[in-house]
Amino acid sequence: MCTNCFSFISFTTTPRCLVCGNPCLDGFTHPACQGKYRIDGCFSGVCYKGVVKKLLYTFKYKPYLSSLTEFLGGLLHESLIQNETYIRLCEAYEPIFVPIPLSSRKLRERGYNQAELLARELAQVENGKVQSVLVRMLQTKPQYGLSREERMENIKGAFSYRHSGKQSASRINGRSWTSQDDSSKIAFLVDDVVTTGSTLMEAANVLKRNGFTKVWGVTLAQD
């Protein structure tokens, strides 16, 4: 990317509580919005506009430029390491990155899951592990254009949990990981962009009902 285009990327995002949608401190869910099966917060790298929109469109749709993985993963990492809260969490826990899954139809069309590619990039630099423990059970309609309430209803029940017996291991830094290695039960849900957060909240609900104690969202962009 040329320096002129790069200069239009905004790294200034306003952290907000995904539960109520209002601004929050350091990306954490408000104390009054917290719950046993609710997401604990969300960290986003850049603003979803202009150049970033174009990059993500070509990453997710035709011509399906999966070769953007390294650049976008690097962009995400460079933005996240400016966040002291995220760094402290990665240092305190062995990071587990869980990508938001695609439906089988979309996965066949695209040939890859962009969230999983970003998760693998983060796991490499954070010396963490990727666990694809979520499965998309429903072919939901696109979230674009839906209200917050419609998005939450649309995504409800879309995910299920893949237990260790059915999970294939991910190889990071030469080591093979499976969910049986997981002792901390702390996860970062990875997706490309967050708008209302309904997808991340539904996925966090499934993870917490299957033994995870803390779940944060991590997205490249924030709309």
C-alpha positions as CSV (number, residue, x, y, z in Angstrom):
1,M,0.0,0.0,0.0
2,C,1.3,3.4,-0.9
3,T,1.9,5.9,1.9
4,N,-0.8,8.2,0.6
5,C,-3.5,5.5,1.0
6,F,-2.1,4.4,4.3
7,S,-2.4,7.9,5.7
8,F,-6.2,7.6,5.3
9,I,-6.4,4.7,7.7
10,S,-7.7,5.9,11.1
11,F,-6.4,4.0,14.1
12,T,-8.7,6.1,16.4
13,T,-11.6,4.0,17.5
14,T,-13.9,4.7,20.4
15,P,-14.3,1.7,22.7
16,R,-17.9,0.8,23.3
17,C,-19.8,-1.7,25.4
18,L,-21.3,-4.2,23.0
19,V,-24.2,-4.9,25.4
20,C,-25.6,-1.4,25.5
21,G,-23.8,0.3,22.7
22,N,-22.5,3.2,24.7
23,P,-18.8,4.2,25.1
24,C,-16.8,2.4,27.7
25,L,-13.5,2.4,29.4
26,D,-10.6,0.4,27.7
27,G,-13.1,-1.8,25.7
28,F,-14.5,-3.5,28.8
29,T,-18.2,-4.3,29.1
30,H,-19.8,-1.9,31.6
31,P,-20.1,-3.4,35.1
32,A,-23.9,-2.9,35.0
33,C,-24.0,-4.7,31.6
34,Q,-21.9,-7.7,32.7
35,G,-23.5,-11.2,33.0
36,K,-22.5,-14.8,33.3
37,Y,-22.9,-15.5,29.6
38,R,-22.1,-12.1,28.2
39,I,-19.0,-10.9,26.4
40,D,-16.4,-9.2,28.6
41,G,-15.3,-6.6,26.1
42,C,-14.0,-5.9,22.6
43,F,-10.9,-4.5,21.1
44,S,-10.8,-3.1,17.5
45,G,-7.9,-1.9,15.4
46,V,-9.1,0.6,12.8
47,C,-12.1,2.5,11.7
48,Y,-14.3,0.8,9.1
49,K,-14.3,3.4,6.3
50,G,-12.6,4.4,3.1
51,V,-9.4,2.4,2.4
52,V,-10.2,-0.2,5.1
53,K,-13.7,-0.9,3.6
54,K,-12.1,-1.5,0.2
55,L,-9.4,-3.8,1.7
56,L,-11.9,-5.9,3.6
57,Y,-14.3,-6.1,0.6
58,T,-11.6,-7.5,-1.6
59,F,-10.5,-9.8,1.2
60,K,-14.0,-11.2,1.6
61,Y,-15.5,-11.0,-1.8
62,K,-14.4,-11.4,-5.4
63,P,-11.6,-11.4,-6.3
64,Y,-11.1,-13.1,-2.9
65,L,-7.6,-11.7,-2.2
66,S,-6.5,-14.0,0.6
67,S,-3.0,-12.7,0.0
68,L,-4.0,-9.7,2.0
69,T,-3.9,-11.8,5.1
70,E,-0.3,-10.9,6.2
71,F,-0.9,-7.2,5.6
72,L,-4.3,-7.1,7.4
73,G,-3.0,-9.3,10.2
74,G,0.0,-7.0,10.7
75,L,-2.3,-4.0,10.7
76,L,-4.5,-5.5,13.3
77,H,-1.5,-6.5,15.5
78,E,0.1,-3.1,15.2
79,S,-3.1,-1.4,16.3
80,L,-3.7,-3.8,19.2
81,I,-0.3,-3.5,20.7
82,Q,-1.1,0.2,21.3
83,N,-3.8,-0.9,23.7
84,E,-2.3,-1.5,27.1
85,T,-5.3,-3.5,28.3
86,Y,-5.1,-6.0,25.5
87,I,-1.3,-6.4,26.1
88,R,-1.9,-7.0,29.8
89,L,-4.5,-9.7,29.0
90,C,-2.2,-11.5,26.6
91,E,0.6,-11.4,29.2
92,A,-1.7,-12.6,32.0
93,Y,-3.2,-15.5,30.0
94,E,-2.0,-17.8,27.3
95,P,-4.1,-16.3,24.4
96,I,-6.6,-18.5,22.7
97,F,-8.0,-17.1,19.5
98,V,-11.4,-18.4,18.3
99,P,-12.5,-17.3,14.8
100,I,-16.1,-16.5,14.1
101,P,-17.1,-19.4,11.7
102,L,-18.7,-19.1,8.2
103,S,-21.6,-21.1,7.0
104,S,-20.5,-24.1,4.9
105,R,-21.9,-22.5,1.8
106,K,-19.9,-19.3,2.2
107,L,-16.8,-21.3,3.1
108,R,-17.1,-23.2,-0.2
109,E,-17.7,-20.0,-2.2
110,R,-14.8,-18.1,-0.6
111,G,-12.4,-21.1,0.0
112,Y,-11.3,-19.7,3.4
113,N,-12.6,-18.1,6.5
114,Q,-11.2,-14.5,6.8
115,A,-11.6,-14.5,10.6
116,E,-9.6,-17.7,10.9
117,L,-6.8,-16.2,8.7
118,L,-6.6,-13.2,11.0
119,A,-6.7,-15.4,14.1
120,R,-3.8,-17.3,12.8
121,E,-1.8,-14.2,12.2
122,L,-2.5,-13.0,15.7
123,A,-1.6,-16.4,17.2
124,Q,1.8,-16.4,15.4
125,V,2.9,-13.0,16.9
126,E,1.3,-13.5,20.3
127,N,2.6,-17.1,20.6
128,G,-0.9,-18.2,21.2
129,K,-3.2,-20.9,19.7
130,V,-6.2,-21.0,17.4
131,Q,-9.2,-23.1,18.4
132,S,-12.0,-23.4,15.8
133,V,-14.5,-24.6,18.4
134,L,-17.5,-22.8,17.0
135,V,-19.7,-24.1,14.2
136,R,-22.2,-22.0,12.3
137,M,-25.4,-24.0,12.3
138,L,-27.7,-21.5,10.5
139,Q,-27.4,-19.8,7.2
140,T,-28.5,-16.3,8.5
141,K,-29.4,-13.5,6.2
142,P,-26.9,-10.6,5.9
143,Q,-26.7,-8.3,8.9
144,Y,-26.2,-5.3,6.7
145,G,-29.1,-2.9,7.0
146,L,-30.7,-4.5,10.0
147,S,-31.4,-2.7,13.2
148,R,-29.6,-3.7,16.4
149,E,-32.6,-5.7,17.6
150,E,-33.0,-7.4,14.2
151,R,-29.3,-8.3,14.1
152,M,-29.6,-10.0,17.5
153,E,-32.7,-11.9,16.5
154,N,-31.1,-12.9,13.2
155,I,-28.0,-14.3,14.7
156,K,-29.7,-16.0,17.7
157,G,-28.9,-19.8,17.8
158,A,-26.6,-19.5,14.8
159,F,-23.6,-21.1,16.5
160,S,-22.9,-24.4,18.3
161,Y,-19.8,-25.7,20.1
162,R,-17.5,-28.3,18.6
163,H,-16.1,-30.5,21.4
164,S,-12.6,-31.8,21.5
165,G,-13.4,-35.2,20.1
166,K,-14.4,-33.6,16.8
167,Q,-12.0,-30.7,16.7
168,S,-8.9,-30.8,14.5
169,A,-5.8,-29.4,16.0
170,S,-4.2,-26.1,14.9
171,R,-0.4,-25.9,14.5
172,I,1.1,-22.8,15.8
173,N,4.9,-22.3,16.1
174,G,5.5,-26.0,15.5
175,R,3.2,-27.1,18.3
176,S,-0.1,-28.9,17.8
177,W,-2.9,-27.6,19.9
178,T,-6.3,-29.0,20.7
179,S,-9.0,-27.9,23.2
180,Q,-7.6,-30.6,25.6
181,D,-4.6,-28.3,26.1
182,D,-6.9,-25.5,27.3
183,S,-6.6,-24.9,31.0
184,S,-7.3,-21.2,31.3
185,K,-10.5,-21.1,29.3
186,I,-9.9,-17.5,28.3
187,A,-10.7,-16.6,24.7
188,F,-10.4,-13.8,22.1
189,L,-13.2,-14.1,19.5
190,V,-11.8,-12.9,16.2
191,D,-13.8,-11.3,13.4
192,D,-13.0,-8.8,10.6
193,V,-15.5,-6.0,11.6
194,V,-17.8,-5.2,14.5
195,T,-20.9,-3.1,14.0
196,T,-23.5,-3.7,16.8
197,G,-21.6,-6.6,18.2
198,S,-24.5,-9.0,18.0
199,T,-22.4,-11.7,16.3
200,L,-19.7,-11.5,18.9
201,M,-22.2,-11.5,21.8
202,E,-24.0,-14.6,20.5
203,A,-20.6,-16.4,20.0
204,A,-19.5,-15.4,23.5
205,N,-22.7,-16.8,24.9
206,V,-22.0,-20.2,23.3
207,L,-18.3,-20.2,24.5
208,K,-19.3,-19.3,28.1
209,R,-22.0,-22.0,28.2
210,N,-19.2,-24.5,27.3
211,G,-16.7,-23.7,30.0
212,F,-15.0,-20.5,29.0
213,T,-14.8,-18.0,31.9
214,K,-13.7,-14.9,30.0
215,V,-14.3,-13.9,26.4
216,W,-13.3,-10.7,24.6
217,G,-13.9,-9.8,21.0
218,V,-11.0,-8.8,18.7
219,T,-11.8,-7.2,15.3
220,L,-9.7,-5.6,12.6
221,A,-12.3,-2.8,12.1
222,Q,-15.1,-1.0,14.0
223,D,-18.0,0.4,12.1
